[in-house]
């Protein structure tokens, strides 16, 4: 992840002395609340892919809020975003082998094992 961008995000927080309020529980709640606000853009749209141009700006802002809170949480817990993401991609690669999951939306526990 872009270290310069992370530093800007943390500087924004620190200039406002907000780190004192950032504990894992409250950050997890905030991530969930922002994700719910993101989801609200798709409520009653009639289709999973129906996104109007006017909603796109709000979707962008809510998605940014989710990512920012995730960065705050990783920082508070001393987790490196790059390492965290690369480790998860590796684990997912083991669960979702290309030959079993290509074009398949099923969870890894429901994939057929193909040799």
Secondary structure, 3 states (H helix, E strand, C coil): CCHHHHHHHHHHHHHCCCHHHCCHHHHHHHHHHHHHHHHHCCCCCCCCCCCCHHHHHHHHHHHHHHHHHHHHHHHHHCCCHHHHHHHHHHHHHHHCCHHHHCCCCCCHHHCCCCC
